[in-house]
């Protein structure tokens, strides 16, 4: 396969190319029986867990559209869209 044909790994949440640090997220939390994982930037992983409790994530599962229906998470994804793959900043939560 030529370099031009290489598939660039992308973040499941924001669809930006992945950087040097990649975290695996269980759309259905392991404590709720989830086994499947998806690759995320660390900042995207933090954003998901700062907005949703494990019970909510278990109900939502791998439905990315349902996650993005949350206004705060949608705003985060729009904000992070232009950032480089290894960009990181503190993530604000809901105040849970």
C-alpha angles and dihedrals in degrees: 000000000000120000089248089059094052115122113235111223111235136199112259092222107039100018092226117138112273119249134208093295117059127173126198116229125199105219086201104041116246090237086060094049100270118152106163118091136198128201118250140171109254090245091052091049090052091048092055094048093044090057103038137046120221091257091056092047091050090055094045096044116170094342099125091179090059090052091049090050084076103095094215094052092045089052090049092052091049090049095048094045095094097042124106118260095258096044114135135179135158112284119224117219134207091266094256 
